[in-house]
Structure formats: C-alpha cells, structure tokens
Amino acid sequence: MMEAEDNLPCFIGQLPDELLQQIFVCCAEVDGKSFDHIGIVQLPSPLVAPLLLMLVCLKWREVAHDTPHLWHRILIPMRRDPTTVPEIVPFVNALQKWLRRSKNLPLTIRIQDRSSHFEEPESDLSECNYSSDDFDYEGYHHRVENRVNVAWEEIFPVIHDHFSRFSRISVDKDLAPLLFPPYTSQQTPALKELVLTDQSGGLLDHSDDPLHIIGTVKRVRHLVLDTYIDGFFRRRHRVFKKLKCLSLMHPPNTDEIIKVLGRCSSLLFLRLGDSWTYHSSMPDIFRHDALTILIAGSESQGTSMDNLFDRLELPGLHTMVLLHPEPLVKTCSSVIAMLKRSSCTLGLFKVIDTPGLVIPEESLRELLTVAEMVQVNFEKPYSRSQAQDLDDHPLDKQ
C-alpha cells in the first residue's frame, strides 16, 4: 500500500506527523458539513474524514488519534425512537471515544433530528484488513441495513460528561431540555452560541418556557432561534439579561420584538430574518441603549420593515444592514426618522438587494446626514465627504 507500482517509495509515508495533522484537519474541513451559525461539523461515518483516515494504515490511525482538532466538532444524527435498541451501544461507545480524543478543546455539536447522514457503505467495512477498537463496523453496517438510528435516551448522558466544554451547540428546541436539564449543578462557561431549531415538534409540554428549554444555561453570547418560539421571552431568564447577540430567523410581530428587546437589555447585535409580520398595535416608542448592530430582512424576498423602525429609538446604533427592503424609499425614510429621533449617527448603512439597485439621489443625500457611509450591495461605499459629487458616484448610476 505504501509502495508505488515502480517500487519507488511513497513519500507521503515519510511526512512528519505535524504536517500530516495539518493535512488531516484540511480533509476534515472538506468532508465536514457546514451549518449556519455553528460552522463545520464532522460526520461520524467511516466514509469520510476523520474516521476514513484511520483506515489507511497504523501510522495514520495514531496520528489521527493524537490530533484533537479532528474530534472537537461532530454532527450526531438521530431519530426519536421510543425504545433503545441493542445496535445503538457500539455507536455510543464510539461517541465516547470521539469526544475524549478532542481533549480540552471547546466542542461544537449539532444534534440532527431525523437525519439520514448514515449512508450505507459500498462494501462491508467489517471485512477490511484494518481492525480497530474505535468503531464497531459490523454493528454499524447492520444498523444501516436496518435503518435504525441513534436513540436520544442513550446519547445525552455521554454528551453531559463534556458539559463544561460546550462552545457552539445546535439542537432541536424539544430536545434541548435533555441536553440542558433544568436541575443540574453542571455549568457551560465556554458556551458562545446556542442554536435552537424546530426540526419537528411536540415532544415535550411547555416547550415555550425558557426554564424548560435552556434551564441550566446561565450565560451564552449568541442565541439563535431558527423558528420563533411563542412565549419564549415571556418569563425573565438570566440568559436574556446577559445576552449580547440574538438572531431571530423567523421573527414575530413588532410588538413581540419590542418585548424581546426589553428582556435583552444588554443586547449588542440583533439579526431579524425571514417571514416578517410587523403589524403593531402600540404607538409607544421603545428605547434600547445598548444595541450597536442591526441586520434586518430576508435574503430571498422583499420585506416591509418600516413599521418596526417607527417604534424604535436606538442611540447606540453604529451599523445597520437591510436585506431586500420594500418599498426602498419608504424604508429609508423610516430609518432616517428613527436615527434622527435617536440622535444617532451610523458608521455604516448598507442595503443588500438585486444587482443594479440605485438609491434615489434625494434619499441618498438624507441618509448621509445620519450615516458616515452608505453602501449598496458590495459596491464602493459612498461617504459624507463625497456628498457634493453624487453624479460621479457608482451608487447613483445604473
């Protein structure tokens, strides 16, 4: 295996371990699966790195074992089975070894509900010459053939052993109480990002209660709700008060967003995504002093958002990005009114829309009274110092 057909030595076998480790990490990046917010995670499958690398030779196996950066990110596919089947045990044992190999590195974990990432290998790996105590390939092949997935009851105790190393976690909101049980002394001091998805539903009662969903989480820098959970911010929770970044990918109506901002008094970054329903029945202006970055709108469709801006006062705002605002002129007018009301000057106001978008000259001039720079898509930004030369600026040309 390590010799070429002309009997010349295969020089990859002579590479130093440090270089092999870097190559292995690059392979894992290529073979991994990328998710919004948490980045790349590795599939626990012998068809891809890092497990595939361990099939090559004994040296590669040893080098892979001693490379923690291969093992600190994992995608765990499972289905909610009402019973625990014997075939699950080999996977649980392999998961324990996987996480131990990551040593003290912060963990990125994606728990993928109803996943089909365990694809059947082209050949039965239990018959290959490579033998390993790290993964029961025969059991794996049997599970794939019978389409039996990992039972969640068996997985969470294994993950809890590494609670203190949680860094970026993506989990279904109904499974989150099993990952963060309400009554435990364990802490997550390294937790930077928590993504709550809605892959299916109805597993637990009171799933809108933050005390049930993220009961043990005392602090997280960035909370992402893939689908807004009605009533989630109704009760006060220690996480909300200390939260710095919040992404609502399918935000609620304006009144509810105002309530969320009231709970998250230390919030610095707010991302509001698709499916906007910005009807407001309350005319009061809400002031949030901490917010510095606001990104709003859909990446795929036009969004009417002026109703929200009519309700806000954001004196600390520095950067604002709007995606596909509709109608553009009316939205810009609402933004200008909000910034003047807030006595705030933006460092950057940016609009991302279809190629060739032109901000009307009058709106552009007004925006430059409340923003140092205005940018459309990825064109060169227009600055206040160039306000007298609009005719020559690319933003004002078709």
C-alpha positions as CSV (number, residue, x, y, z in Angstrom):
1,M,0.0,0.0,0.0
2,M,2.9,2.4,0.8
3,E,4.8,1.5,-2.4
4,A,4.2,2.8,-5.9
5,E,4.0,0.4,-8.8
6,D,7.5,1.2,-9.9
7,N,8.8,0.3,-6.4
8,L,9.8,3.9,-5.7
9,P,8.9,4.8,-2.1
10,C,5.7,6.7,-1.4
11,F,6.9,9.9,0.2
12,I,3.7,10.6,1.9
13,G,4.7,7.9,4.4
14,Q,7.8,10.0,5.3
15,L,5.9,13.2,6.1
16,P,6.4,14.5,9.6
17,D,3.5,14.0,12.0
18,E,2.9,17.7,12.3
19,L,2.4,18.1,8.6
20,L,0.1,15.1,8.4
21,Q,-2.0,16.6,11.2
22,Q,-2.5,19.8,9.2
23,I,-3.4,17.7,6.1
24,F,-5.9,15.7,8.1
25,V,-7.6,18.8,9.5
26,C,-7.9,20.1,5.9
27,C,-9.5,16.8,4.9
28,A,-12.0,17.1,7.8
29,E,-12.9,20.6,6.7
30,V,-13.6,19.4,3.2
31,D,-15.6,16.3,4.3
32,G,-17.5,18.1,7.0
33,K,-21.0,19.6,6.7
34,S,-21.5,23.3,7.2
35,F,-24.4,24.8,9.1
36,D,-25.3,28.5,9.6
37,H,-24.1,30.0,12.8
38,I,-22.0,27.0,14.1
39,G,-19.9,26.3,11.0
40,I,-18.5,22.9,10.0
41,V,-19.1,19.7,11.9
42,Q,-17.9,16.2,11.2
43,L,-20.0,13.2,10.3
44,P,-19.3,10.1,12.5
45,S,-19.0,7.8,9.4
46,P,-16.2,5.7,8.1
47,L,-16.9,7.0,4.6
48,V,-15.4,10.5,5.4
49,A,-12.7,12.1,7.5
50,P,-11.7,11.7,10.2
51,L,-12.8,8.0,10.6
52,L,-11.9,7.3,7.0
53,L,-8.3,8.4,7.6
54,M,-7.9,5.8,10.3
55,L,-8.5,3.0,7.7
56,V,-5.3,3.8,5.7
57,C,-2.5,2.5,8.0
58,L,-1.4,2.2,11.6
59,K,0.6,5.4,11.5
60,W,-2.3,7.4,10.1
61,R,-4.5,6.0,12.8
62,E,-2.1,7.0,15.5
63,V,-1.6,10.5,14.1
64,A,-5.4,11.0,13.8
65,H,-5.8,9.8,17.4
66,D,-3.3,12.5,18.5
67,T,-5.0,15.3,16.6
68,P,-7.6,16.9,18.9
69,H,-8.8,19.3,16.2
70,L,-10.2,16.3,14.2
71,W,-12.6,15.5,17.0
72,H,-13.9,18.7,18.6
73,R,-16.8,19.1,16.1
74,I,-19.4,16.5,15.5
75,L,-22.8,16.0,13.9
76,I,-24.9,13.5,15.8
77,P,-27.8,12.2,13.6
78,M,-30.7,10.6,15.5
79,R,-34.4,9.8,15.3
80,R,-36.6,9.9,18.3
81,D,-37.2,6.2,18.8
82,P,-39.5,5.2,21.7
83,T,-37.1,2.3,22.6
84,T,-33.4,1.8,22.8
85,V,-32.1,-0.9,20.5
86,P,-29.0,-3.1,21.2
87,E,-27.4,-1.8,17.9
88,I,-27.1,1.7,19.5
89,V,-24.5,0.6,22.0
90,P,-21.5,0.5,19.6
91,F,-22.2,4.0,18.4
92,V,-22.5,5.3,22.0
93,N,-19.1,3.7,22.8
94,A,-17.6,5.2,19.7
95,L,-19.0,8.7,20.6
96,Q,-17.4,8.5,24.0
97,K,-14.0,7.9,22.4
98,W,-14.6,10.6,19.8
99,L,-15.2,13.2,22.4
100,R,-12.4,12.1,24.6
101,R,-9.9,12.5,21.7
102,S,-10.9,16.2,21.5
103,K,-9.1,16.6,24.8
104,N,-9.7,20.0,26.2
105,L,-10.8,21.8,23.0
106,P,-14.2,23.7,23.0
107,L,-16.9,21.5,21.5
108,T,-19.1,22.2,18.5
109,I,-22.1,19.8,18.4
110,R,-25.0,19.7,16.0
111,I,-27.8,17.2,17.0
112,Q,-29.6,16.5,13.8
113,D,-33.1,15.2,14.3
114,R,-34.5,12.7,11.7
115,S,-31.2,12.7,9.8
116,S,-30.2,10.3,7.0
117,H,-26.5,11.0,7.2
118,F,-25.6,7.4,7.9
119,E,-25.4,6.2,4.3
120,E,-24.8,2.6,3.5
121,P,-21.1,1.9,2.6
122,E,-20.3,0.4,-0.8
123,S,-18.7,-2.6,0.9
124,D,-18.9,-4.2,4.3
125,L,-16.2,-2.5,6.3
126,S,-16.2,-5.2,8.9
127,E,-14.4,-7.4,6.3
128,C,-11.5,-5.0,5.6
129,N,-8.0,-5.8,6.8
130,Y,-7.9,-2.9,9.1
131,S,-9.0,-3.7,12.7
132,S,-10.0,-1.1,15.2
133,D,-11.5,-0.9,18.7
134,D,-12.8,2.6,17.9
135,F,-15.9,1.7,15.8
136,D,-17.9,-1.5,15.5
137,Y,-18.1,-1.5,11.7
138,E,-20.1,-4.7,11.6
139,G,-22.7,-3.2,14.0
140,Y,-22.6,0.0,12.0
141,H,-23.3,-1.9,8.8
142,H,-26.1,-3.8,10.5
143,R,-27.7,-0.6,11.7
144,V,-27.5,1.0,8.3
145,E,-29.2,-2.0,6.6
146,N,-32.0,-2.0,9.1
147,R,-32.3,1.8,9.1
148,V,-32.1,2.0,12.9
149,N,-31.0,5.4,14.1
150,V,-29.4,6.6,17.4
151,A,-31.9,6.7,20.3
152,W,-31.7,10.0,22.1
153,E,-32.0,8.5,25.6
154,E,-28.6,6.9,25.2
155,I,-26.8,9.9,23.7
156,F,-27.3,12.7,26.2
157,P,-25.6,11.2,29.2
158,V,-22.4,10.7,27.1
159,I,-22.5,14.4,26.0
160,H,-23.1,15.6,29.5
161,D,-19.6,14.3,30.5
162,H,-18.2,17.2,28.4
163,F,-20.7,19.8,29.5
164,S,-18.1,22.4,30.6
165,R,-16.6,22.4,27.0
166,F,-19.8,23.3,25.1
167,S,-18.9,26.1,22.8
168,R,-21.3,26.1,19.8
169,I,-24.4,23.9,20.1
170,S,-27.3,23.4,17.6
171,V,-30.2,21.3,18.9
172,D,-33.9,20.9,18.4
173,K,-35.8,23.0,20.9
174,D,-37.7,20.0,22.1
175,L,-34.5,18.1,22.7
176,A,-32.8,21.0,24.4
177,P,-34.2,20.2,27.9
178,L,-32.5,16.8,27.6
179,L,-29.2,18.5,26.7
180,F,-29.6,21.3,29.3
181,P,-31.7,19.6,32.1
182,P,-33.4,22.2,34.4
183,Y,-31.9,20.8,37.6
184,T,-28.2,20.1,37.5
185,S,-25.1,21.6,39.0
186,Q,-23.1,21.4,35.7
187,Q,-22.2,24.7,34.0
188,T,-21.4,25.8,30.5
189,P,-18.8,28.5,30.9
190,A,-17.4,28.2,27.4
191,L,-20.8,28.4,25.6
192,K,-20.7,31.0,22.8
193,E,-23.5,30.1,20.5
194,L,-26.8,28.2,21.1
195,V,-29.0,27.5,18.1
196,L,-32.5,26.2,18.8
197,T,-34.0,24.6,15.7
198,D,-37.5,23.3,15.1
199,Q,-36.9,20.1,13.1
200,S,-40.1,18.5,14.4
201,G,-42.2,19.2,17.4
202,G,-44.5,18.1,20.1
203,L,-42.1,16.0,22.2
204,L,-42.3,18.0,25.5
205,D,-45.0,20.0,27.2
206,H,-44.4,23.7,28.0
207,S,-41.8,23.9,25.2
208,D,-42.3,27.7,25.2
209,D,-40.8,28.0,28.7
210,P,-37.1,29.0,28.7
211,L,-36.7,27.4,32.1
212,H,-37.6,24.1,30.4
213,I,-35.7,24.6,27.2
214,I,-32.4,26.1,28.5
215,G,-32.8,25.6,32.2
216,T,-29.1,25.1,33.1
217,V,-27.7,27.7,30.7
218,K,-26.6,30.7,32.7
219,R,-24.8,32.6,30.0
220,V,-24.5,32.4,26.2
221,R,-23.1,35.1,24.0
222,H,-25.2,34.4,20.9
223,L,-28.7,32.8,20.9
224,V,-30.2,31.8,17.6
225,L,-33.9,30.9,17.3
226,D,-34.4,29.2,13.9
227,T,-38.1,29.4,14.4
228,Y,-39.6,31.9,16.9
229,I,-41.0,30.2,20.0
230,D,-44.2,31.9,21.1
231,G,-43.9,33.0,24.7
232,F,-40.2,32.1,25.0
233,F,-39.3,35.6,26.2
234,R,-42.4,35.9,28.3
235,R,-40.6,34.9,31.5
236,R,-37.4,36.5,32.8
237,H,-34.4,34.3,32.4
238,R,-30.8,35.1,33.4
239,V,-29.6,34.3,29.9
240,F,-31.7,37.1,28.4
241,K,-30.3,39.8,30.6
242,K,-26.7,39.0,29.8
243,L,-27.3,38.1,26.1
244,K,-25.0,40.0,23.7
245,C,-26.2,38.6,20.3
246,L,-29.6,37.5,19.2
247,S,-30.7,36.1,15.8
248,L,-34.5,35.6,15.2
249,M,-34.5,33.9,11.8
250,H,-38.4,33.9,11.6
251,P,-39.2,36.9,13.9
252,P,-42.6,37.6,15.3
253,N,-44.6,40.9,15.0
254,T,-43.3,44.3,16.0
255,D,-45.0,44.3,19.5
256,E,-43.3,41.0,20.3
257,I,-39.9,42.1,19.1
258,I,-40.2,45.2,21.4
259,K,-40.9,42.9,24.3
260,V,-37.8,40.7,23.4
261,L,-35.6,43.8,23.3
262,G,-37.0,44.8,26.7
263,R,-35.9,41.4,28.1
264,C,-32.4,41.6,26.5
265,S,-31.2,44.9,27.9
266,S,-27.5,44.2,27.2
267,L,-28.0,43.2,23.6
268,L,-25.4,44.5,21.2
269,F,-26.3,42.6,17.9
270,L,-29.7,41.8,16.6
271,R,-30.5,39.8,13.4
272,L,-34.0,39.6,12.2
273,G,-34.6,37.2,9.3
274,D,-37.4,36.0,7.1
275,S,-41.2,35.9,7.4
276,W,-41.8,39.3,8.9
277,T,-45.2,40.2,10.3
278,Y,-44.6,43.7,11.5
279,H,-48.1,44.7,12.5
280,S,-48.0,46.9,15.6
281,S,-51.0,47.9,17.7
282,M,-49.0,50.0,20.2
283,P,-47.8,53.5,19.2
284,D,-45.2,53.9,22.0
285,I,-41.5,54.5,21.2
286,F,-39.2,51.9,22.7
287,R,-35.6,53.0,23.6
288,H,-32.7,50.4,23.7
289,D,-29.4,52.0,24.7
290,A,-27.0,49.0,24.1
291,L,-27.8,47.8,20.6
292,T,-25.0,48.7,18.1
293,I,-25.6,46.4,15.1
294,L,-28.9,45.7,13.4
295,I,-29.4,43.4,10.4
296,A,-32.9,43.0,9.1
297,G,-34.7,41.4,6.2
298,S,-34.9,38.4,4.1
299,E,-32.1,37.1,1.8
300,S,-34.6,35.8,-0.7
301,Q,-37.7,38.1,-0.7
302,G,-38.7,41.7,-0.2
303,T,-39.6,42.7,3.3
304,S,-41.6,45.6,4.7
305,M,-40.0,46.7,7.9
306,D,-40.7,50.4,8.3
307,N,-43.4,49.6,11.0
308,L,-40.6,48.4,13.3
309,F,-38.3,51.4,12.8
310,D,-41.2,53.7,13.5
311,R,-41.3,52.2,17.1
312,L,-37.6,52.2,17.9
313,E,-35.1,54.7,19.4
314,L,-31.5,53.3,19.2
315,P,-29.0,55.9,20.4
316,G,-26.0,53.4,20.4
317,L,-26.6,52.1,16.9
318,H,-23.4,52.1,14.7
319,T,-24.1,49.6,11.8
320,M,-27.3,48.8,10.0
321,V,-27.8,46.4,7.2
322,L,-31.1,45.9,5.3
323,L,-31.8,43.0,3.0
324,H,-34.3,43.5,0.2
325,P,-36.3,46.3,1.9
326,E,-39.7,47.1,0.3
327,P,-40.5,49.7,-0.6
328,L,-37.0,51.1,-0.5
329,V,-37.7,54.8,-0.4
330,K,-40.3,54.5,2.4
331,T,-38.0,52.2,4.4
332,C,-35.1,54.7,4.1
333,S,-37.4,57.5,5.3
334,S,-38.3,55.4,8.4
335,V,-34.6,54.7,9.1
336,I,-33.7,58.3,8.8
337,A,-36.6,59.3,11.1
338,M,-35.5,56.7,13.6
339,L,-31.9,57.8,13.6
340,K,-32.8,61.5,14.0
341,R,-35.1,60.6,16.8
342,S,-32.3,58.6,18.4
343,S,-29.7,61.5,18.0
344,C,-27.6,58.8,16.4
345,T,-25.1,58.8,13.5
346,L,-24.3,55.5,11.9
347,G,-20.8,54.5,10.9
348,L,-22.3,52.4,8.0
349,F,-25.7,52.0,6.5
350,K,-25.9,49.2,3.9
351,V,-28.6,47.8,1.6
352,I,-28.3,44.4,0.0
353,D,-30.7,43.8,-2.9
354,T,-30.8,42.8,-6.5
355,P,-27.8,43.8,-8.7
356,G,-28.1,47.3,-10.2
357,L,-30.1,48.7,-7.3
358,V,-30.0,52.5,-7.2
359,I,-30.8,54.6,-4.1
360,P,-32.6,57.8,-5.3
361,E,-30.4,60.9,-5.0
362,E,-32.7,62.6,-2.5
363,S,-32.8,59.5,-0.2
364,L,-29.1,59.1,-0.5
365,R,-28.4,62.7,0.5
366,E,-30.8,62.3,3.5
367,L,-29.1,59.1,4.5
368,L,-25.7,60.8,4.5
369,T,-27.0,63.2,7.2
370,V,-27.4,60.3,9.6
371,A,-24.7,57.9,8.4
372,E,-20.9,58.4,7.7
373,M,-21.1,55.9,4.8
374,V,-23.8,54.4,2.6
375,Q,-23.3,51.2,0.7
376,V,-25.4,49.2,-1.8
377,N,-24.6,45.6,-2.3
378,F,-20.8,45.3,-2.5
379,E,-20.1,48.5,-4.4
380,K,-17.7,51.1,-3.1
381,P,-19.4,52.9,-0.2
382,Y,-20.4,56.5,-0.6
383,S,-19.1,58.8,2.2
384,R,-20.2,62.2,3.5
385,S,-17.1,63.8,2.1
386,Q,-18.3,62.9,-1.4
387,A,-21.9,64.2,-0.9
388,Q,-21.3,67.1,-3.3
389,D,-20.3,64.7,-6.1
390,L,-23.2,62.3,-6.4
391,D,-23.3,62.4,-10.2
392,D,-19.9,60.6,-10.4
393,H,-20.5,58.0,-7.7
394,P,-21.3,54.4,-8.8
395,L,-24.2,54.2,-6.4
396,D,-26.1,56.7,-8.5
397,K,-25.5,55.0,-11.8
398,Q,-27.5,52.3,-13.5
